[in-house]
Amino acid sequence: MIGTPTQLVHALLALQRDRETGVLVVNAEAVTTLAYFLGGKLVFAEEGALGETLGRLLVSNGAITAEQYSRAVNVMNDQTVDSQSPRMGEVLVQLGYVTVEKVQQALIAQVQRRVARLIQWERPAWDFDRGTDWLDGVPSYPMRVEPRILQGLRLFYDRARMGPLLAPYWDGHLMLRANVDLIAGCFGLTSAQVRVVKTINGTRTTKAWLADQGADDAWSLVTALAMAGVLAVADAPPSTRSIEQASTGRRQLATLEAAPTYEPPEVRHSAAIPKSPIPSAGAPAPDSTTHERRVKLGAEKAYQLGLEHLAAERYDEAEQQFAEAARSLPRATEYHLYELWAASQCLPDLDAATVKQLEEAAFTTAKQDSGHPFPPYVLGQVALSRGDKGTALRYLKVAQHRDPSNKDAVMLVRQLSASTKK
C-alpha cells in the first residue's frame, strides 16, 4: 500500500492493537525499513540508511571518536571470514571503547529512532508479512508505537509541516476520543504533558488552544494525537455528555495490557552484543548475509579512508576512495555525494554542471538521512559559489549545528554572519 504518514501510523497502531506477529516492510526514498512485531509488540527495526548504523550513532552522541569508529571498521573487515561476521557492538566492546551497557543503550536508541523515522517520508509504501519465521534471530526491544510518533514529529516536523495535519481540526472545538490516562500511558507522557492534554476539553478551538499553549511541544503533542486518531472536534462547544461519548467511542489505541510499555531488552539471539566483555564467535552467519556485510564493511572502510584524505586535502585520493565506496553500494548516495565533492575540490571553480550534480546528490542524501550534516554543508558551499550569501548562511548554520567539529562550516558561519551585520 502507498499512502500518507498518517495512514502508515494507523497501520502501525492496528498491528499493535490486533496483536499481530510478522514484519512490516516500509519503502520510501530508496530506504527500506523492516519493523518487527511479536504479539502486537514492536520489538525491533532495521534500516538501510548509513547514518543509522550503530557505530555512527555512537560517534554522533560522543560515546566513541571518529578514529575509534574507523579502527573498529578495519577490525571488522579483518575478522570477517567465510562463515562468521562480527558486529560493530561486539568489536567496540572487544577493543575496550565502550561497555556492554553503553552499546545496549545505543541499540535501544537506534531502534527507537528508526521507528520514529517512518513518519518522515511523504509517500511511504508498506506491506505486512505475517508469521513467526521473520523473527528468527531478531533482537527484542519491546516498545509501543505511540511514543515513536511523538519522537518522529519532534525530529522531522516543524509547525509548517504539522499545519496541514491539523487543518481538519483547526476551527473545531477540540476534544479527546480516548481516556486521558490511557493516552498518557500509551504515549509515555510526562506529568507536565498530561496537564497539557487535560486542557483538550472542548472549550476551545484547535487554533485557540495552540495559541494559548504556544510551545512547540504542544504542537507535537496535538499532532501526534491527531495522527493516532484520538482527536475529535465539534462545531460548537460540546456538552459534557458529548465529550464522554467521544472519549469512549471506537478504540484506536491498544490497551496498555495488550502492548506493555517499555521493558528491559531481552536479547534472544547472538545477533545482539554478547553479555561478556570479550565476545564469542557466535553462530555462523549465512553466506549471503556474510557477503552482504563484507561488501558494506568494505565500502565503509573506503569511505573512512576517503575522509582521511579529504581532511588532508588529498582530493584525488579521496575521490578514488569515495568512488570505490559508491561502486560497492550504489544506493548509498552519501558516498556518491562525497565523491562529487572531492572531485569538485580539484577544479578551479564550480561550473554549472558540477553545481547541478552536487545539488541533486545533496538533496537525495538529505532525503535518505534528514539529519546528515554534510548535505547542508555542500548546499551552503554551492550557494556561496552563486553569491547567495543568505541561503549559504542558512544551510551552513544547519551544518554547523549538526556537526560542530566542521571547522570550515563554523568559520564560514562566523564570516557570513559578520558580513550581514555590516
N, C-alpha and C positions, 0 to 999 in steps of 0.2 A: 504494500500500500504506500502511496505517496500522499503526504498531507502537510499540515502546519505543525509548528511546535506544540500548540495546544492539543491537537489531535494525538500527537505522539505521547504527550503527558497522560491523556486519557487512556491510551493503550497500556502504558506502564502501570497506571493505577488499577486498571482492570485485571492485569496479570497478578498484581498483588492481592486485590480483593477476592479474586476467584481461586486463589491458592494454586496457581499454575506452576508447572515444572518444565523447564526447557530453556532455550536460548532465543533472545530477541536480537535479530541481526539488523542493524541500522546503517544505512549508507547515505553519505552526504558529502559533497565537495571532495571527492576522492578519498574520503576517510571512512573506514568500516569499523564499527564498534559492536562488540558482542556483549550483551547484558544477560547474565545467567540468573535464572530463578529456580528456587527449590521450595516447593510448597508455598508459593507466594512471597517468599523472602528473596530479595535481590541480594545475591551472595558474592558476585564478582563481576567485573567488567574489564575487557581488554580492548585496546585500540591501536590503530596503526600509526598515529601521529608521533613523530620522533620526539617532539617536545614533551610528551607524556611519559617517556621512559624513566625508570626508577633512578638511574644514575644522574640524568639531567635534573630531575626533581630535587635530588639531594644537593646538587650544585646550586640550584636556584635558591634553596632555603638556607644555604650556608653550612650544611652538615658536612660536606666534603668540598675540596677545592677542585678547580678545573684540572689541575695537574694530577690529582689523585684519581679523578674520573678517567683521564686519559690512560694512566697506568693500569687501571682496572680493565679497561677495554683491551689493552695489549695482553694482559694476563689471561683474559677470557679467550682471546684468539689463540694463545699458546696452548691453553688447556683443552680446547675443543678438539675432540678426536672423532673417529667414525661413529662410535656408539654412545658417546657422552658429550654433554654440552653444559658447562657450568652457568649459573645465573649470576646476574650482577650483585644481588644481595649477598650471595654466598661468597663471592670473590672479595667484596668490600669488607665483610666480616673477617675473612681469612687474612687479608692484608692489615687488619687492625685499624682501619679508618673509621669504622662505625661499630656500634654494638648491635646485637640481635634486636634488642628493643627499639633502637632508633630505626632500623630497617623496617620492622613491623609497623611502626607509626607512619613511616613514609609510604609503605604499601597501602595502608588504610586510606591515607590522604590521596594517594594516586587513584585508587579505585573510586573514591567519592567524587573526585574532580572529573573523572571520565564519565560518570553518570551525569554529573551536572552539565557537562559539555553537550549532552544530547539535545538540549533545548536551544543551543546556539544557532543551529542551522535553520535557514529559511524554509527549505523544501526537503525535509528528510524523507527517505523511503525506508520501510521496515517490513519485516516478516518474522513470524514466530514459529519455531520448530519445537514441538512438544517431545518430551521423553527424557529419561534419566541418563541416556548414553552421552548426552552433551556435557554432563557434569563430571565425567570421569577425568580425574587428575586436575580438577579446578579447585584452587584455594577457596576458602569460605570466610567471607567477612560480612555477615548478615547486616542489612541496613534497610531502612524504609525509603520509599521513593520521595515522599514529600519534602524532607529537608534538602534533598538534592535539587529539587525545583527551585527552592528559595536560594540555594547557593548559586545555581546557574543564572538566575536573574541578577544577582549581585555582581557576578563576574562578567557577564556578557551583554547586559541590557542597561541602557540609560533611560531617562524619562521619555525621550523622544520615541524610543522603540517600544516602551511599555504602553504609551498612549493609545495606539490602535487596539491593543488587547483589552483596554479598559473602556473603549468607546461605547460598547453596548450598555455599559453601566453608568455612563458619565452623568446623565441628567436624572437618573432614577434614585429613589431613596434606598440606601444600601442596607441589606441585612444578610444574616448568615443562614446557610442551608445545612448547618451541622452544629452540634453542641460545642460550645467553646472549649470544654475540657477535652473532647475528642480531637478537635483541631490542634490544641496545644500539644497533646501527646503525639499526634501524627507528625506534626511539623517540627517537634522538638523545640518549642518556643521558650524563650526566657520569661521570667515573671514580668519584666517590662513590656515585652512584646504581647503577652497575654492581656495586660491592661489596655494596650492599644487596640487589640482585636475586640475587646469587650465594648468599645465605643462604636462598633459597627452594629447599630441597634435600630436602624430605620428612621432615625430622627433627622438625618442629613442626606443630601445627595452625595454621590461619589466625589463630585467636583468640590463641594463644600467641605467634605470630610478630609480630602487631601490638602486643601488649603489650610485647614485647622492643624493638621498634623505637621505638614511642612517637610519633614525629614525624608531623605531618600529611602530609609529603611521602611517607612510606611508605604511608599510606592511599591517596593519589592514585596512586602507582605500582602498587600491587597491584590497585586497582580498574581502572586502565587496562588492565592485563594481563588481568583478568577480562573486561572488555568486549570486548577484542580476541580472546578465546577461546584464550589461550595459557597458562591455568592448568589444572592437574589436581589432583585430591585422591584420597587413599586412606584407607580406614577405619583402617588401621594403618600404622606406619612402613614405607614401601616398600623393596624390595630395590634394590640398585644397578641390576640388570637392568631392573626396572620403571621406574626413573627414566630410564634410557637410552631405553627403548621410548617413554615418554611424550614425550621431547624430540625424537624423530624420527618422531612419528606424523603424522596428517593435517595438512598445511601450511595454516595460517591466514594467515600473513604472506607477502607477496610477497618474493622475493629482493631483495637490495639492487641487483642489476644491473637488475632489471625496472623499478624505480622509484627512480632515484638520489636521494640525499639532496640537500639544498638546493643550488641552482645560482644564480649571479648572474642577476638577472632579465633576460629578453630582451624588450624592448618590440617587439611585432610589428605595432603599429598606432598611429596617431596618437591613439587613444583615451587612451593614457597621455600623460604630460607629454613635451614635446619635449626634445631634448638641448641645444638652445641656450638661453641665458638669456632671450632675448626670443622668445616662442613665435610660430610662424607660424600662419596662419589654419587650416591643415589642411584635410582633405577635408570637403565639405559633409555635414552630418548629415541623415538622413531627416526629412521634415516631421513625422511623428508623434513621432519622438524629440525633435526640437527643441521641439515644442509641449509635450510632457510635461515636459521640463526647464525650459521657461519657466514652467509652472504651479508646479513645485516651487520655483524661484527666487523667484517672486512670493510664494509662501506663506512662504518663509524670510525674505524681506525684511520682510514684515508682522510676522512673529514677532520679528525683531530690533528693529523699531520698538516693538513691544509691550513688550519687555524694557526699553527705554529709558524708556518711560512708567511702567512698573511701578517701576523704581528711583527715579523722581522722584515716586512716589506719585500719579501722574495715572491713577487707576484706570479712569475712564470711557474715556479714550483708549486705555489698554492693552487693555481688554476689546474695544474695537472692532477693534483690530489683530489680536488673537488670534482673534477671531471670523472675520475675513477669511481668516486662515491656515487655520483649521479648515474653512471652507467650500470652500477650494481643494483641500484634501487631507483629506477626511472620515475616512480610515482612520488618519491620523496623530493618535492620541489624545493625544499630548503637547500639541498646540496646543489641543485642547479642554480639557485639564486646566488650562492657563494661563488660558484664557478664563473658566472657572468660578472659578478662584482670584481673578482680577482683579474679577469681579463680586461675589464674597463680601466683598472688602475695602470695598465700598460700603455694606455692611449694618452696622447697629449691633451685631448678634450673629449667630452662625451658627445658623440654625434647623435643625430635623431634616431637612427636605427637602434643604437645601443641603449638610449634612454627608453625607447619603447619596450625593448626586451627586459630591461631592468624593472620597469613599472609592472609589466604583466607578471613577471616572476614574483615580485614583491607582493602584489595583491593576491596571487594564488597561494603563496606561502602563508600569508596572513589569514586566509580562509581556512587553511588546514590547521593552523595553530594561532588563534587570535591573540595569544599572549606572548608570541615570539618577539624579542627585541630587535632583531635585525631588519625585518621589512620596513618599519617606520624609519630606521636609520638610513636605509637605501633611498626611500622615498624623500626623505629630507635632503639628502645629497642631490637627488635628481632635481628637486625644486630649486635648490641653490644654483645648479647649473643653468637654470632658466631665469635666474634673477628674481625668483619669487621668494623673498625673504620671510614673508608672513607665513606662507604654507610650510616652508622649510622649518621655521621655528616651532610650529605646532607638531610636526612629525618628530623632530629631534627631541622635543620635550618628552614625548611618549617613549622614545628610545632610551633617553636618559633615565626616566622613571623605571623602566623595566630592567635596565642593565646599568646601574651606577658605575660599574667598572669600565664602561666605554668612555675612555678619556677624550676621544675625539668628539663624541656627542656632547659631553659636558662642556668642552671648550667652545664648541660652536654655539651652544645654547647661551653661554655667557656672552659671547661676542655679539650674537644676533639680538639678544635682549638689550645689551647696551646701545646698539645702533638704533633700535626702535624707540629708545627713550630720548634720543637727541632731536 
